[in-house]
Amino acid sequence: MASRYDGQHAEHIQSALLGSAAAQSALVASWGRSMRLYGLNPEEGTLPDFLSERELTDARERLGSLITTAQATLDRLYSAVGGAGCCVLLADKDGVPVDRRGSVSDDATFCKIGLWTGAVWSEEREGTNGIGTALAEQRALTIHRDQHFRSRNTALSCTVAPIFDHCGRLMAAIDVSSARHDLTEDFVKLIAMAVVDAARRVEAENFRLAFPKARIMLAKLGPDVSYERSASALIAVDEDDLVIGASRTVRHVLGLTDESLSKPLPAASLLGQSMDVEQEFAAAERSVIQRVLAKADGNISVAATMMGMGRATLHRKLKKLGIH
């Protein structure tokens, strides 16, 4: 698709790379990678490469259950932006869309551009673009029109947020793209909020599925951590109240690694709770007795028998623990 930036876009990029902004702008840094590291030409007009059917099937299989996990969130996101001429893509960590939502009336346009399943939108292959650059920099971003490296992509506006797995590793990305010339910057900002929220929803659901028998809790990260990051600060806690999993946000803020999580780590430590050993033991004992009493319908004799102790002993423990 021809762009009004043809013939001038390459000069604009070259000028930016030589200017004072080159060392400060993340966008210009991406342009620099595209031209100098990957050896790409901004005036190259060919479409993105496409995987074969077999390669695309393999890419989907590598994502495991994530595609299924993301279905409801992608549907919800598309219902919010589809009416404005946007398509929604779920791409793997290599920048290949493996699932898509879009209006039939817009399919021809997006297919011609290459915003389709199986296309390769990595930064290494396509230069600065929403999917590829968000994955390269592992952060949410928008590449709006002439911020793209390729001249033929400068009619696009692409907003993307990465998805990290339950171990904090880059896994995929959600993209909302539009080719409409009347897309306003204010609407792009609203799209950005929706895309980030969708990515966090998919991350949270994937995290829960990775630890099906654990309690999933929010970790306390302190007042200096943004609401967005705090909302994605998930930990998985086993039946002994030990942390067995932590989301990328928790790992980053608290310096946790796979190695540190392989050792016993009390959840109280991450939740900002300070209890000494005696208090923790009493709390655990109280919890067990309360559960047994509930199971015994409050019958002291039955509960004592279930716990292998005498009725008098149980009465003393109830009095000590303040259980009425």
Secondary structure, DSSP 4 states (H G I P E B T S, - for coil): ---TTTTTHHHHHHHHHHSGGGGT-HHHHHHHIIIIIS---TT--PPPPB--HHHHHHHHHHTTTHHHHHHHHHHHHHHHHGGGTEEEEEEETTS-EEEEE--HHHHHHHHHHT-STTB---HHHH-S-HHHHHHHHTS-EEEEGGGSSSGGGTT-EEEEEEEE-TTS-EEEEEEEEE--TT--HHHHHHHHHHHHHHHHHHHHHHHHHHSTTSEEEE----TTS-HHHHHT-EEEE-TTSBEEEE-HHHHHHHT--HHHHTS--BHHHHTT----HHHHHHHHHHHHHHHHHHHTTT-HHHHHHHTTS-HHHHHHHHHHHT--
